[in-house]
């Protein structure tokens, strides 16, 4: 399990209405921060490598990540991370 995380970078939010505010790519995983400060870890175990690969692409593009999570990933995260990571 990943123990340390790099600083989260701002999510571009090209649509202007995303619930995602920041993210960090960590090895083969991604940490996603949402409005309100909650951060979640997604990896190859949960939700799985294909989903995480797509989430990483969306995060870098700055578009579609929140929608993808709510439609396809939902609650399948590896861990809810305590405290703010920004």
Backbone as CSV, one residue per row, in Angstrom:
resi,resn,N_x,N_y,N_z,CA_x,CA_y,CA_z,C_x,C_y,C_z
1,UNK,0.856,-1.182,0.000,0.000,0.000,0.000,0.894,1.235,0.000
2,UNK,0.467,2.249,-0.692,1.201,3.506,-0.784,1.104,4.237,0.552
3,UNK,2.218,4.734,1.068,2.221,5.395,2.367,2.398,6.907,2.275
4,UNK,3.078,7.398,1.253,3.310,8.840,1.110,2.817,9.284,-0.263
5,UNK,2.297,10.483,-0.301,1.729,10.993,-1.539,2.411,12.302,-1.918
6,UNK,2.626,12.509,-3.198,3.134,13.808,-3.632,2.027,14.844,-3.463
7,UNK,2.379,16.120,-3.501,1.328,17.144,-3.414,0.321,16.972,-4.550
8,UNK,-0.924,17.198,-4.227,-1.958,17.126,-5.252,-1.907,18.383,-6.105
9,UNK,-2.093,18.202,-7.383,-2.090,19.348,-8.288,-3.513,19.717,-8.652
10,UNK,-3.748,20.964,-8.997,-5.106,21.376,-9.347,-5.611,20.627,-10.579
11,UNK,-6.878,20.271,-10.538,-7.560,19.662,-11.679,-8.033,20.798,-12.578
12,UNK,-7.806,20.704,-13.868,-8.094,21.808,-14.789,-9.583,22.147,-14.871
13,UNK,-10.470,21.177,-14.683,-11.919,21.422,-14.673,-12.363,22.232,-15.892
14,UNK,-12.081,21.725,-17.053,-12.391,22.439,-18.296,-13.886,22.683,-18.499
15,UNK,-14.732,21.846,-17.904,-16.178,22.053,-18.037,-16.687,23.134,-17.095
16,UNK,-15.937,23.393,-16.041,-16.323,24.412,-15.080,-17.290,23.947,-14.011
17,UNK,-17.710,22.682,-14.035,-18.677,22.224,-13.039,-18.317,20.882,-12.408
18,UNK,-17.042,20.559,-12.354,-16.597,19.287,-11.795,-16.560,19.336,-10.276
19,UNK,-16.844,18.206,-9.645,-16.664,18.068,-8.208,-15.232,17.755,-7.834
20,UNK,-14.414,17.405,-8.822,-12.990,17.133,-8.597,-12.241,18.455,-8.566
21,UNK,-11.385,18.623,-7.579,-10.609,19.860,-7.463,-9.109,19.650,-7.649
22,UNK,-8.616,18.439,-7.371,-7.176,18.172,-7.461,-6.929,16.672,-7.576
23,UNK,-5.708,16.335,-7.945,-5.365,14.919,-8.103,-3.857,14.753,-8.039
24,UNK,-3.433,13.506,-7.863,-2.016,13.150,-7.947,-1.917,11.752,-8.526
25,UNK,-1.063,11.593,-9.506,-0.754,10.270,-10.048,0.375,9.717,-9.191
26,UNK,0.153,8.525,-8.642,1.099,7.907,-7.724,1.369,6.498,-8.221
27,UNK,2.484,6.315,-8.914,2.769,5.000,-9.478,1.659,4.593,-10.424
28,UNK,1.052,3.455,-10.169,-0.059,2.960,-10.987,-1.411,3.333,-10.390
29,UNK,-1.417,4.246,-9.439,-2.648,4.651,-8.767,-2.912,6.128,-9.001
30,UNK,-4.060,6.586,-8.498,-4.390,8.010,-8.552,-5.111,8.381,-7.256
31,UNK,-4.768,9.535,-6.731,-5.484,10.122,-5.603,-6.308,11.266,-6.173
32,UNK,-7.579,11.305,-5.819,-8.483,12.337,-6.326,-9.070,13.094,-5.148
33,UNK,-8.978,14.430,-5.224,-9.564,15.286,-4.206,-10.835,15.934,-4.732
34,UNK,-11.842,16.026,-3.876,-13.140,16.558,-4.249,-13.442,17.837,-3.480
35,UNK,-14.424,18.588,-3.979,-14.904,19.756,-3.247,-15.259,19.312,-1.836
36,UNK,-14.951,20.132,-0.872,-15.200,19.767,0.518,-13.991,19.144,1.177
37,UNK,-12.981,18.752,0.384,-11.730,18.276,0.949,-11.524,16.785,1.007
38,UNK,-12.548,15.965,0.740,-12.360,14.514,0.784,-11.419,14.058,-0.327
39,UNK,-10.522,13.129,0.006,-9.584,12.559,-0.967,-9.699,11.045,-0.943
40,UNK,-9.621,10.444,-2.131,-9.758,9.005,-2.257,-8.631,8.442,-3.107
41,UNK,-8.187,7.244,-2.735,-7.169,6.521,-3.477,-7.850,5.467,-4.341
42,UNK,-7.488,5.444,-5.616,-7.973,4.440,-6.564,-6.749,3.729,-7.117
43,UNK,-6.784,2.394,-7.151,-5.612,1.666,-7.638,-6.016,0.424,-8.420
44,UNK,-5.032,-0.408,-8.725,-5.271,-1.597,-9.531,-6.133,-2.636,-8.852
45,UNK,-6.254,-2.571,-7.526,-7.113,-3.505,-6.795,-8.556,-3.017,-6.822
46,UNK,-8.743,-1.753,-6.483,-10.069,-1.123,-6.504,-9.929,0.258,-7.092
47,UNK,-10.519,0.557,-8.175,-11.525,-0.199,-8.909,-10.955,-1.183,-9.925
48,UNK,-9.645,-1.109,-10.201,-9.017,-1.999,-11.169,-8.130,-1.224,-12.124
49,UNK,-7.196,-1.920,-12.776,-6.215,-1.232,-13.619,-6.797,-0.497,-14.819
50,UNK,-7.812,-1.053,-15.459,-8.386,-0.379,-16.630,-9.075,0.923,-16.233
51,UNK,-9.836,0.875,-15.143,-10.514,2.077,-14.675,-9.519,3.151,-14.248
52,UNK,-8.484,2.741,-13.523,-7.484,3.716,-13.059,-6.735,4.318,-14.239
53,UNK,-6.410,3.517,-15.212,-5.730,4.038,-16.409,-6.593,5.119,-17.076
54,UNK,-7.878,4.854,-17.197,-8.780,5.835,-17.807,-8.922,7.077,-16.922
55,UNK,-9.012,6.890,-15.630,-9.100,8.026,-14.709,-7.863,8.914,-14.804
56,UNK,-6.711,8.306,-14.935,-5.473,9.086,-15.069,-5.492,9.906,-16.348
57,UNK,-5.940,9.320,-17.435,-6.030,10.053,-18.703,-6.987,11.241,-18.581
58,UNK,-8.133,11.022,-17.949,-9.104,12.097,-17.772,-8.557,13.199,-16.865
59,UNK,-7.846,12.813,-15.825,-7.266,13.798,-14.906,-6.278,14.698,-15.635
60,UNK,-5.412,14.111,-16.424,-4.421,14.892,-17.179,-5.113,15.800,-18.191
61,UNK,-6.178,15.305,-18.819,-6.926,16.097,-19.799,-7.730,17.214,-19.132
62,UNK,-8.030,17.065,-17.843,-8.791,18.081,-17.124,-10.266,18.083,-17.443
63,UNK,-10.777,16.956,-17.912,-12.179,16.911,-18.308,-12.741,15.500,-18.160
64,UNK,-13.926,15.390,-17.560,-14.641,14.127,-17.518,-14.378,13.233,-16.325
65,UNK,-13.460,13.598,-15.441,-13.097,12.704,-14.345,-14.233,12.517,-13.347
66,UNK,-14.849,13.582,-12.917,-15.940,13.469,-11.940,-17.102,12.652,-12.506
67,UNK,-17.458,12.906,-13.752,-18.547,12.157,-14.389,-18.205,10.676,-14.494
68,UNK,-16.963,10.375,-14.874,-16.548,8.978,-15.001,-16.621,8.277,-13.650
69,UNK,-16.145,8.939,-12.613,-16.191,8.333,-11.279,-17.635,8.076,-10.861
70,UNK,-18.504,9.060,-11.033,-19.886,8.886,-10.577,-20.657,7.865,-11.417
71,UNK,-20.326,7.713,-12.674,-21.057,6.770,-13.536,-20.494,5.356,-13.534
72,UNK,-19.173,5.234,-13.441,-18.549,3.925,-13.634,-17.824,3.367,-12.412
73,UNK,-17.282,4.224,-11.587,-16.475,3.763,-10.457,-17.290,3.776,-9.165
74,UNK,-18.059,4.821,-8.976,-18.881,5.021,-7.783,-18.067,4.814,-6.506
75,UNK,-18.484,3.922,-5.653,-17.817,3.725,-4.368,-16.677,2.729,-4.375
76,UNK,-16.219,2.343,-5.542,-15.139,1.345,-5.614,-13.771,2.009,-5.526
77,UNK,-13.477,2.621,-4.411,-12.157,3.214,-4.170,-11.382,2.305,-3.225
78,UNK,-10.064,2.436,-3.246,-9.230,1.596,-2.375,-9.268,2.104,-0.938
79,UNK,-9.207,3.443,-0.772,-9.201,4.005,0.576,-9.681,5.445,0.543
80,UNK,-10.368,5.814,1.594,-10.664,7.234,1.830,-9.540,7.730,2.703
81,UNK,-8.890,8.793,2.278,-7.705,9.273,2.969,-8.086,10.310,4.009
82,UNK,-7.526,10.150,5.180,-7.836,11.053,6.289,-7.177,12.400,6.101
83,UNK,-7.913,13.443,6.389,-7.361,14.780,6.345,-7.171,15.286,4.928
84,UNK,-6.889,16.546,4.844,-6.652,17.174,3.546,-5.213,16.917,3.114
85,UNK,-5.019,16.729,1.825,-3.680,16.456,1.303,-3.131,17.623,0.505
86,UNK,-3.777,18.766,0.538,-3.286,19.897,-0.250,-2.465,20.850,0.575
